[in-house]
Amino acid sequence: MNSDDTNARALLRPSKLQQYAACPGSYRMQLGLSEPPSPDAEEGTRLHAAVATGDADGLDSEQSDLVRQCTEYLAALVERTGLDHVTYEQPLTIRDSYGEEITHGTADIVATSPDHPDRCAIVDWKFGRVPVEATATNLQLAAYALGAMQLSGASECEANIFQPRIGRHVCHVFAVSDAIQRNLRAISEACTAEVLVLNPGEEQCRYCLARSACPALRMRLGELATGGAAEAARTDPDSVARNYETAQLAKRMVADAEARMREYLDQHGECLGYRYREVAGRREVDDIRHAAVMLSDILTNSEYLGCCTVSVPQLEGIVCDRLQAQAGAHGEKLSRADAKKQFAALLDGALTRGEPTRKIERMEETAQ
């Protein structure tokens, strides 16, 4: 198998199906390109491993909290469904009605039970802050559900997405495996069709490795540059929405260009007059207690505390750890959610929220 074949096999995976369905040409555009490393991806890998192994060494308090939430979520799912045979990081091969492989991937959780042979469940952990596609229309989860049904022999699969950072859980039961097979096969055929169909959009371009070289996206950006000042760009809803969506794509291309410049400067130090200028870092007090002693002859304790701020997530994590440990010492079990409620009650009247902000989002995302 040559390197192109290997890359093709790696790209045609469940996590890319949503992108390919919206823009089939992105499959061929990305052949031969590799995923760049990113802090978010590296964190996701560590968190998935921690959930699977139970080893949270090296994680900070927030990350440990995310792992706990996943563990508690899984325990609740097992209790609710009775599917007590849990497999972590289950490889799945998804086949069509002829037995040919369509795609393959690894499900975070597959749950089955000999007592319930007709049903199974899968769970997909998502550790980002952006709500992902709802399960019912999520092609990655549909593919995993089909693979789990084919592996276990079950006739239905409960597919779950859990995003602990934003407290989001969405669930859908897939049962019509023939429809999933046909849909996935259609996507696969569209990706390998002779005609290259490119359809740029915010979602499909978000993680596309070839967006900087996409001719269809460049055409959209040209439309924005030449028509942005027209009256329709301010008053016609279709034009306003299209220009807004194109502007979001332009932001990603700007970020790509800056990343390439930083990569070049890291390697060569200079690029046609551009170079790094080191800027002093933000000043911070390393030891607030020591600083209080040093300033005690000038500031009262009240005046000093008035200059300090508290990281609420960090404080909440420490307090919840202590509350759960205290409950465990008395032979009781305190869930993370209940510990957070106790934390809020303990600081009732002391916690405030800043002014709300307004975020532009699609209405269908709000409804999920």
C-alpha positions as CSV (number, residue, x, y, z in Angstrom):
1,M,0.0,0.0,0.0
2,N,1.5,3.3,-1.0
3,S,1.4,6.5,1.1
4,D,-1.5,8.0,-0.9
5,D,-3.6,4.9,-0.2
6,T,-2.7,5.0,3.4
7,N,-3.7,8.7,3.6
8,A,-7.0,8.0,1.8
9,R,-7.9,5.2,4.2
10,A,-7.1,7.4,7.1
11,L,-9.1,10.3,5.8
12,L,-12.3,8.3,5.0
13,R,-13.2,7.9,8.6
14,P,-16.4,8.6,10.6
15,S,-15.2,11.9,12.1
16,K,-14.9,13.3,8.5
17,L,-18.3,12.1,7.2
18,Q,-20.2,15.2,8.1
19,Q,-17.6,17.3,6.2
20,Y,-17.7,15.0,3.1
21,A,-21.5,15.0,3.0
22,A,-21.6,18.8,2.8
23,C,-18.6,19.1,0.5
24,P,-17.7,15.8,-1.3
25,G,-14.8,17.4,-3.1
26,S,-13.0,18.0,0.2
27,Y,-12.1,14.3,0.3
28,R,-9.9,14.4,-2.8
29,M,-8.6,17.9,-1.9
30,Q,-7.2,16.6,1.3
31,L,-5.5,13.5,0.0
32,G,-1.8,13.5,1.0
33,L,-2.3,16.1,3.7
34,S,-1.7,15.3,7.3
35,E,-3.5,16.7,10.4
36,P,-1.3,19.3,12.1
37,P,-0.8,18.9,15.8
38,S,-2.8,21.2,18.1
39,P,-3.1,21.7,21.9
40,D,-6.9,20.9,21.7
41,A,-6.2,17.6,19.9
42,E,-3.4,16.7,22.3
43,E,-5.7,17.4,25.3
44,G,-8.5,15.4,23.8
45,T,-6.2,12.4,23.4
46,R,-5.1,12.7,27.0
47,L,-8.6,13.0,28.3
48,H,-9.9,10.1,26.3
49,A,-7.1,7.9,27.6
50,A,-7.8,9.0,31.1
51,V,-11.4,8.0,30.9
52,A,-10.5,4.7,29.3
53,T,-7.8,3.8,31.8
54,G,-8.9,5.7,34.9
55,D,-5.4,7.2,35.2
56,A,-5.8,10.9,35.7
57,D,-2.1,11.5,36.5
58,G,-0.8,14.7,34.9
59,L,-4.2,16.3,34.5
60,D,-5.1,19.6,36.2
61,S,-8.2,20.0,38.4
62,E,-10.5,21.1,35.5
63,Q,-9.4,18.1,33.3
64,S,-9.8,15.7,36.2
65,D,-13.3,17.1,36.7
66,L,-14.1,16.3,33.1
67,V,-12.9,12.7,33.5
68,R,-15.0,12.4,36.6
69,Q,-18.1,13.7,34.8
70,C,-17.6,11.1,32.0
71,T,-17.2,8.3,34.5
72,E,-20.3,9.3,36.4
73,Y,-22.2,9.7,33.1
74,L,-21.2,6.2,32.0
75,A,-22.2,4.7,35.3
76,A,-25.6,6.3,35.0
77,L,-26.0,5.0,31.5
78,V,-25.2,1.4,32.5
79,E,-27.7,1.7,35.4
80,R,-30.4,3.1,33.2
81,T,-30.0,0.7,30.2
82,G,-28.8,-2.4,31.9
83,L,-26.0,-2.7,29.3
84,D,-23.3,-3.6,31.8
85,H,-20.7,-5.0,29.4
86,V,-18.6,-1.9,28.6
87,T,-15.8,-1.8,26.1
88,Y,-13.5,1.3,25.9
89,E,-11.9,2.4,22.6
90,Q,-13.7,-0.3,20.5
91,P,-12.5,-0.6,16.9
92,L,-15.4,-0.7,14.5
93,T,-15.6,-1.6,10.8
94,I,-18.7,-0.3,9.1
95,R,-19.9,-2.4,6.1
96,D,-22.6,-2.0,3.5
97,S,-25.3,-4.6,2.7
98,Y,-22.8,-6.4,0.4
99,G,-20.3,-6.8,3.2
100,E,-17.8,-4.3,1.7
101,E,-16.1,-1.8,4.1
102,I,-17.4,1.7,3.9
103,T,-15.4,3.2,6.7
104,H,-13.8,2.3,10.0
105,G,-13.1,4.0,13.3
106,T,-12.9,3.7,17.1
107,A,-15.9,4.3,19.3
108,D,-15.1,5.7,22.8
109,I,-17.7,3.4,24.4
110,V,-19.7,0.4,23.3
111,A,-22.1,-1.1,25.8
112,T,-23.8,-4.4,25.4
113,S,-25.4,-7.1,27.6
114,P,-26.2,-10.8,27.1
115,D,-29.5,-10.0,28.9
116,H,-30.4,-7.5,26.2
117,P,-29.1,-9.0,22.9
118,D,-31.3,-6.8,20.7
119,R,-29.9,-3.5,21.8
120,C,-26.6,-1.8,22.4
121,A,-25.3,1.7,23.2
122,I,-22.3,3.9,22.2
123,V,-20.9,7.0,23.8
124,D,-18.8,9.6,22.2
125,W,-16.9,12.0,24.5
126,K,-16.5,15.5,23.1
127,F,-14.3,17.8,25.2
128,G,-14.6,21.1,23.2
129,R,-16.8,24.1,24.0
130,V,-18.6,24.2,20.7
131,P,-21.8,22.2,20.5
132,V,-21.4,19.4,17.9
133,E,-24.0,18.2,15.5
134,A,-27.0,16.6,17.3
135,T,-26.9,12.8,17.5
136,A,-29.9,12.2,15.3
137,T,-28.2,13.9,12.3
138,N,-24.6,13.2,13.3
139,L,-23.0,11.0,10.6
140,Q,-20.1,10.0,12.8
141,L,-22.5,8.7,15.4
142,A,-24.7,7.0,12.8
143,A,-21.6,5.2,11.5
144,Y,-20.5,4.1,14.9
145,A,-24.1,3.0,15.8
146,L,-24.2,0.9,12.6
147,G,-20.7,-0.6,13.4
148,A,-21.8,-1.4,16.9
149,M,-25.0,-3.1,15.7
150,Q,-23.0,-5.1,13.1
151,L,-20.5,-6.1,15.8
152,S,-23.0,-7.1,18.5
153,G,-25.9,-8.4,16.4
154,A,-28.2,-5.9,18.0
155,S,-31.1,-4.4,16.0
156,E,-31.0,-1.0,17.6
157,C,-28.3,1.2,19.1
158,E,-28.6,4.1,21.5
159,A,-26.0,6.7,20.5
160,N,-24.9,9.3,23.0
161,I,-22.8,12.4,22.8
162,F,-21.6,13.9,26.1
163,Q,-19.8,17.3,26.2
164,P,-18.9,17.8,29.9
165,R,-17.3,21.2,29.4
166,I,-20.7,22.7,28.4
167,G,-22.9,20.2,30.2
168,R,-24.5,18.9,27.0
169,H,-25.9,15.5,26.4
170,V,-27.8,14.5,23.2
171,C,-29.1,11.0,22.5
172,H,-30.7,9.2,19.6
173,V,-31.7,5.6,19.0
174,F,-30.7,4.3,15.6
175,A,-32.6,1.3,14.3
176,V,-32.9,1.4,10.5
177,S,-29.5,0.0,9.6
178,D,-30.3,-0.2,5.9
179,A,-30.9,3.5,5.7
180,I,-27.6,4.3,7.4
181,Q,-25.8,1.9,5.0
182,R,-27.3,3.6,1.9
183,N,-26.5,7.0,3.2
184,L,-22.9,6.2,4.0
185,R,-22.4,4.4,0.7
186,A,-23.8,7.5,-1.2
187,I,-21.3,9.8,0.6
188,S,-18.4,7.4,-0.2
189,E,-19.4,7.3,-3.9
190,A,-19.7,11.1,-4.0
191,C,-16.3,11.5,-2.6
192,T,-14.7,9.3,-5.2
193,A,-16.8,10.5,-8.2
194,E,-15.1,11.9,-11.3
195,V,-16.6,15.3,-10.9
196,L,-15.1,17.4,-8.1
197,V,-18.0,19.0,-6.1
198,L,-16.8,21.7,-3.8
199,N,-19.2,23.5,-1.5
200,P,-17.5,25.8,1.0
201,G,-19.3,26.6,4.3
202,E,-18.4,27.4,7.9
203,E,-18.9,23.9,9.2
204,Q,-17.4,21.9,6.4
205,C,-14.4,24.3,6.1
206,R,-13.7,24.4,9.9
207,Y,-11.4,21.4,10.0
208,C,-10.7,21.0,6.3
209,L,-7.0,20.6,5.7
210,A,-7.2,22.0,2.1
211,R,-9.3,25.2,2.7
212,S,-6.3,27.5,1.9
213,A,-6.0,25.9,-1.5
214,C,-9.8,25.6,-2.3
215,P,-10.8,27.4,-5.5
216,A,-14.5,27.5,-4.5
217,L,-13.6,29.2,-1.2
218,R,-11.4,31.7,-3.0
219,M,-14.3,32.5,-5.3
220,R,-16.5,33.1,-2.3
221,L,-13.9,35.4,-0.7
222,G,-13.7,37.3,-4.0
223,E,-17.4,37.9,-3.9
224,L,-17.1,39.2,-0.4
225,A,-14.3,41.6,-1.4
226,T,-16.1,43.0,-4.5
227,G,-19.7,43.1,-3.2
228,G,-19.3,43.9,0.5
229,A,-20.0,47.6,0.0
230,A,-23.2,47.1,-2.1
231,E,-26.6,48.0,-0.7
232,A,-27.7,44.4,-0.7
233,A,-24.8,43.5,1.6
234,R,-26.5,45.6,4.3
235,T,-30.2,45.1,3.6
236,D,-30.9,41.8,1.8
237,P,-31.0,39.0,4.3
238,D,-29.6,36.4,1.9
239,S,-26.6,38.7,1.1
240,V,-26.0,39.6,4.7
241,A,-26.0,36.0,5.8
242,R,-23.8,34.8,2.9
243,N,-21.3,37.6,3.5
244,Y,-21.2,36.8,7.2
245,E,-20.6,33.1,6.6
246,T,-17.9,34.0,4.1
247,A,-16.3,36.3,6.6
248,Q,-16.1,33.5,9.1
249,L,-14.3,31.4,6.5
250,A,-11.9,34.4,5.8
251,K,-11.0,34.4,9.6
252,R,-9.9,30.8,9.4
253,M,-7.8,31.5,6.3
254,V,-6.2,34.5,8.1
255,A,-5.4,32.2,11.1
256,D,-3.9,29.7,8.6
257,A,-1.7,32.4,7.1
258,E,-0.5,33.6,10.5
259,A,0.3,30.0,11.5
260,R,2.3,29.5,8.4
261,M,4.3,32.7,9.1
262,R,5.0,31.6,12.6
263,E,6.1,28.2,11.4
264,Y,8.5,29.9,8.9
265,L,9.9,32.3,11.5
266,D,10.4,29.5,13.9
267,Q,12.6,27.7,11.3
268,H,14.3,30.7,9.6
269,G,14.1,33.6,12.0
270,E,13.1,36.1,9.3
271,C,10.8,36.3,6.2
272,L,11.2,39.3,3.9
273,G,11.5,41.8,6.7
274,Y,9.1,40.1,9.1
275,R,10.5,38.7,12.4
276,Y,9.5,38.2,16.0
277,R,9.7,41.1,18.5
278,E,9.6,39.8,22.0
279,V,7.0,41.6,24.2
280,A,7.3,41.5,28.0
281,G,4.9,39.1,29.6
282,R,2.0,40.1,31.8
283,R,3.1,40.7,35.4
284,E,1.7,38.3,38.0
285,V,2.1,37.8,41.7
286,D,3.4,34.3,42.3
287,D,2.7,34.1,46.0
288,I,-0.3,36.3,47.1
289,R,0.3,35.5,50.8
290,H,3.9,36.6,50.7
291,A,2.9,39.7,48.7
292,A,0.4,40.6,51.4
293,V,3.1,40.4,54.1
294,M,5.4,42.6,52.0
295,L,2.8,45.3,51.6
296,S,1.2,45.0,55.1
297,D,2.8,48.4,56.2
298,I,1.2,50.2,53.3
299,L,-2.1,48.4,52.6
300,T,-4.7,47.1,55.0
301,N,-5.9,43.5,54.6
302,S,-9.2,44.8,53.1
303,E,-7.4,47.1,50.6
304,Y,-5.1,44.2,49.5
305,L,-8.0,41.8,49.0
306,G,-9.8,44.4,47.0
307,C,-7.0,44.0,44.4
308,C,-7.3,40.2,44.2
309,T,-9.5,38.1,42.0
310,V,-10.5,34.5,42.4
311,S,-10.6,31.8,39.6
312,V,-14.1,30.5,40.2
313,P,-13.5,27.2,38.2
314,Q,-10.3,26.5,40.1
315,L,-11.9,27.3,43.4
316,E,-15.0,25.2,42.5
317,G,-12.7,22.3,41.6
318,I,-10.8,22.3,44.9
319,V,-14.0,22.7,47.0
320,C,-15.8,20.0,45.1
321,D,-12.8,17.6,45.5
322,R,-12.9,18.3,49.3
323,L,-16.7,17.8,49.5
324,Q,-16.5,14.5,47.6
325,A,-13.6,13.4,49.8
326,Q,-15.5,14.3,53.0
327,A,-18.6,12.4,51.7
328,G,-16.4,9.3,50.9
329,A,-14.9,9.4,54.4
330,H,-18.4,9.0,55.8
331,G,-19.2,6.1,53.4
332,E,-21.4,8.3,51.3
333,K,-21.3,9.0,47.5
334,L,-21.5,12.6,46.3
335,S,-21.8,13.2,42.6
336,R,-19.9,16.0,40.9
337,A,-23.1,17.7,40.0
338,D,-24.3,17.6,43.6
339,A,-20.9,18.8,44.8
340,K,-21.2,21.8,42.5
341,K,-24.7,22.6,43.9
342,Q,-23.2,22.6,47.4
343,F,-20.4,24.9,46.3
344,A,-23.0,27.3,44.8
345,A,-25.0,27.2,48.1
346,L,-21.9,27.8,50.2
347,L,-21.1,30.9,48.2
348,D,-24.7,32.1,47.9
349,G,-24.5,35.9,47.6
350,A,-20.8,36.0,47.0
351,L,-20.8,34.7,43.4
352,T,-21.9,37.2,40.7
353,R,-21.9,37.1,37.0
354,G,-20.6,39.7,34.6
355,E,-22.7,41.4,32.0
356,P,-24.1,39.0,29.5
357,T,-22.7,39.0,26.0
358,R,-24.5,38.3,22.7
359,K,-23.2,35.6,20.4
360,I,-24.3,35.1,16.8
361,E,-25.4,31.6,16.2
362,R,-27.8,29.6,14.0
363,M,-31.3,29.1,15.4
364,E,-31.1,25.3,14.9
365,E,-28.0,25.2,17.2
366,T,-29.9,27.1,19.8
367,A,-32.8,24.7,19.6
368,Q,-30.6,21.6,20.3
